[in-house]
Amino acid sequence: MGVESNGMQFYPDASKPEEAIHPGLFKRRNGVLDLSTIGGPGFGYRVDEIERQLNEPV
């Protein structure tokens, strides 16, 4: 599994809901990201726990 980690440097506030669940993905330590919070079904991103308001599909 891969994680895109470059986009957050351009719009860091856009991912605040995800950062609350996966803080290690947003703070590099010695050039390494902590992926320990990723796991489970699907991509393991635990989207059911992320409090993000999305628009209704059209």
Residue, then its C-alpha position, 0 to 999 in steps of 0.5 A: m500500500g502506498v501513501e501520497s504525502n506531498g500534497m499536504q505541504f501545499y494545503p495542510d489545512a485541507s487534511k485536518p480531519e484525516e490528520a486527527i485519525h492518522p497524525g503520523l502521516f502528517k509529521r515526518r520524523n527523520g524522513v519517515l512517516d508513521l503508518s501504524t494507524i492505517g489498517g483494516p478493510g479497503f485501503g485501511y484509511r478508516v474513512d468511517e472515523i474521519e469527520r469530513q463533510l462532503n457534498e451530496p452527489v449530483 
